[in-house]
Amino acid sequence: MEACHSPHQSNVTSSGAIIVAIISLEAFAGMWINAFIVCVLCIGWVRKKTLNSNEKILLLLGCSRFCSLCSSWIYGFLSNIYPNCLLVYSIFQILGGAYSFFNCSSLCVSACLCGFYCIKIANFRNRFFIYLKVKIDRMVPWLLLGSGIFSLIIGILIHNATDKAICKNVNFTCQGRLWKATIKIEEHFYPLFFVTGVLYATSFMAVIFSTVFLLFSLWRHKHNMQANSMSSPSMEAHIRAMKSVLSFFIMYSVNFVCLVLTITYIMMNENNMIVLMSIYLYAYPGVHSLILIFSNPKLEKTLLRIPSWVQYKICMR
């Protein structure tokens, strides 16, 4: 590990410094936002001794996004400031596996959140849909557990595949402490890219179906209320959920395209395009989590209290 502290290893260009500044701003903002969600929900959990299904999903989503941003920022910082640190054996593998695990977990849990909103709020008379509405609260822990296990498998596979790729292209130097490797796309990476692409596509399809079903339910509910000259308190819940799901759908669509393009450019070894895609990917977890905060009355109320609390503390001094 002494190789990481060599003064000759930091070769920062102006473009590298700009990239680090941008991703650091996006990453730390996103980490703060998701840490806020986690802290508020954990405090409520301690006080009430329980969490509802929506809070369980938001809690796991906040944790996975926070850790995903941490691991991706560490990689981005090292690759631009101290690139030789990534050549130290096991650092690159651990970062790749950790990011894959937390990123896959974030995608799966966010898709579960959209599905939960759809099932919980939409009104359909289909027997299967009614069954899901009754059982969804019991299904949520199992869905989250399944998402975690699947993400863990992906993370382990990415770690092992990266380790094999490095070991096949390695020269052992510097008294056994530094592995100089030229990592190339090996054949065993392609199945992982395929599995990752299927995960992205499945999550995206879940978001699309949730959005379409909620839109149809809202339109039909509004039409029935207008026909009967009635107002319903569930209309507000429909609209609030739709704002969250629609914003997520728009952002997830762009995110899905960026993720697919990132995989494509990795295979083509187009580093400049990967950097451009990464700038959006760093911003997405924080921006969407901020939208979730303003679509949740409890989180929104707590967030709006912070300025007055800070002002009060300053005045007390």
Phi, psi and omega in degrees: 000350180297337182297334182290340186258007180292132182292344182272357185273337181276105180237077189272121174270168180296320178294321178296321179294321178295317180298316179297319180297317181294309183291331177292317178299314181293317184294314183290325175296315178296321178295320179296316181297313181288327175295324176299315179300313182297315182296315180297316181291323179292321177297316176296325178295317179295320182287315184269346182065014180203160176229139174279174187297319180299318180292325177298316180294315180296323180296312180293324179295316178297318179296314183294321179290322177299312181291324177297317178294322178300308183294320180290324178293319178301316178296314180298321180294311182294320184292335181260331183258310181233070184299330181292340177297329180288345178275348175293131188303132175087344180292311181297319180296316182295316179296318179295316179293318181295315180297318180298317180298309184289325179292316177297320178298318179298316180296315181295316183291322178295323175294322176298323180296317177297315178298322179296315178301316182297310183293321185286327189254322182295149181244108175227150182263005177297137184299317181295320179294320177296321178298317178296321180297323180285322187264356190298323181296325177283334182280334186304310179302322180289323176297318179293320177296316178297321177297318179295317180295315180297317179295322178297319178298316179299316180298318179294318179296318178296318179300312182293320180295319178296320180297318179294320180296320179292316183295334179278344183231053190234144169238124186272118183223182173057050175055037174081006184258341185234129177253110177270116186229143168252100187279120178246161179285109180269169183297327183286354175280331187297318175300325178292320176297322179294314179298317179297319177298320177296320177298312178301314182294320179295316178297319180295320179295322178298320178293318180299310181298318179298318180295314181296315180296318179293320177298315179296319179295318179295316179298315181292321179295317179295320179297318179293321179294320178291324179293325181264003181054046182235160173241147184229135177294339179288344178298320179296320178295320177301310185294318180297316178294322181294322177300317180293314184290320180294316177298320178294322180297316180295312181292321182292328178297313177295319179298319179298315179298317180296320180295316179295317179295325178297315177299317180297315182289331174296317179293329180270354181060042177263089187293322182297319179290326178298321179297317180297319178294323183294329180300318177288319182297330176289325184281330188302311183299321181288317182294315180292322177296325176295321176297320178297325179297315182283349174264358178245115185304320182294312180293320180296316180298318179294319180296319181290342177283338187301312180301316180293325178294317178296317179297321179295317179296322179294319180293327180293335179284000000 
